[in-house]
């Protein structure tokens, strides 16, 4: 399996290497970002995507900016302005910001002056970014362990978009649950919604699972209802870009539709995401900003026009699934069920305590 | 507006001209079919599609076959074997078959011998096929008149696939309702689901409505739920490929999902189709055969691969929407509401009586 994102060093210095997710699976091309601006561009243009993965990328971007003595606030603001919906981005920048603040206090400065402080701050932030990446892989494994038990044996799992190794530092959230279910001996196969317009399901999920030898079937998004109605789907598992305190979930456009269709057909609908995706400052999903992406993503497929010129287009990249459609939210600390206000708060607290 | 299908004559004889719907809107290419086999191929490969339009094409195919003295049963069976779901195809072939049987009875034969019977039979069947085409345009206009009143003013109409002029001999069924609502002075705009895999919404509906100056926005199929949830959609109007006696409707894959999402959000869901789409011999939609189309329609867009090689694919071309999700079925004889068993039977009877 290719790495989604790595911190690397060569004779020219440190850089961040990402697999270009716009070109998969037809081409396997790596993009090397040597400045924080290049990292920001890579996030914005979706060289890298997926809430946990862009969190890792943003942290690495901050580290590059500090290494190059760029203005710290400018670095953070530039990276934060790339994409508005996934809260992991802001969470990761915030984690880097807190460490930076600590390292640049007067007390630290005094102590560090003796051991070349500038270098120490940069190195500590590089370490922190790499730690966020390593943490994410372990978090995905824990999500997988908690989720595996929920997956019905002998049936098909439906997933939407790509919440896999490519959307994280590795293993995946929703696909982590699928991988863990298979590792635990369950006999399942996967239906992957192609997930227009960016085709993360057809291009990324299908490719990832095929590489792991997991039987996978690509369907167009509008077939999901038909197969949920058919009885062959045992459960739905998806990722998340932001989860409000009441359990409303922002995720890739189309998630809401799948959730409604799952409920209508009595199929459990699971969300798999790290605690860093929780935004407990929000009362409900209505407060989550929804990114609008360029019209060309809808009107063109790999540069080929599929609609008349000058036609109206809408391209919201995410939608909000109200908590009442969600059977459970699986995170690294366990499984939250309704009422989510309490269960999410408990699992988030568990996360803080674990760090102490 | 280009004609979907026409009967034409040149120095080489009669032929059927169709606009190639696989290439629209980028290219406007006509396909001329000079034999019934060419018509059958055009239906199978979706040069022409849409339940009423393929009914007209099949009738014209029968007429070409008779003109060329092909075995009548072979002609009918070849055309009937092209696509399994839309009942209009079988209805049109049956209408041609009944006239052919009448024209070839002993009594007719005796009378016709005096006036060159072979020529008379062929000409009468050509007339019948052309009449089916003309009838279809008038039927669409009547559907539009009945449906226009149901469309809420000042809101957006959502449609799926293409049930427009291109799916019929002209004017359209679902798009006929939209056109008639606008002609009646209503201020509406249209959201068109792109309708993967064949993209009838993005390519055909968007193009048709743009030509008529009707404000149209293309969305991916998985955005429909988000906009139904948003409150801007006043109603959904779609076509149909076959309607069972209990009101269950087979239509383009994805229709079921839109219907469930409309009901969940309190948005009326209307089906617009001619009586020739009714199949009152079926108790329910479970009995409707669902066509499986080639995998390449899902894995490639205009020849460009969008999924890994050898990945599993499903490609059901239609789904069945249970009657409980349908607010009303609009046909040329009026508007049917639940219980559909009675209302559809009454409207179908009205159709038979109108012909007497």
Interface residues (C-beta under 8 A of the other chain):
Chain A: X25 X26 X160 X189 X191 X193 X194 X195 X196 X197 X199 X202 X203 X206 X207 X210 X215 X216 X217 X218 X219 X220 X221 X222 X223 X224 X225 X226 X227 X229 X253 X254 X256 X257 X260 X261 X264 X298 X299 X301 X302 X304 X305 X306 X307 X308 X310 X311 X312 X313 X314 X316 X319
Chain B: X25 X26 X160 X189 X191 X193 X194 X195 X196 X197 X199 X202 X203 X206 X207 X210 X215 X216 X217 X218 X219 X220 X221 X222 X223 X224 X225 X226 X227 X229 X253 X254 X256 X257 X260 X261 X264 X298 X299 X301 X302 X304 X305 X306 X307 X308 X310 X311 X312 X313 X314 X316 X319
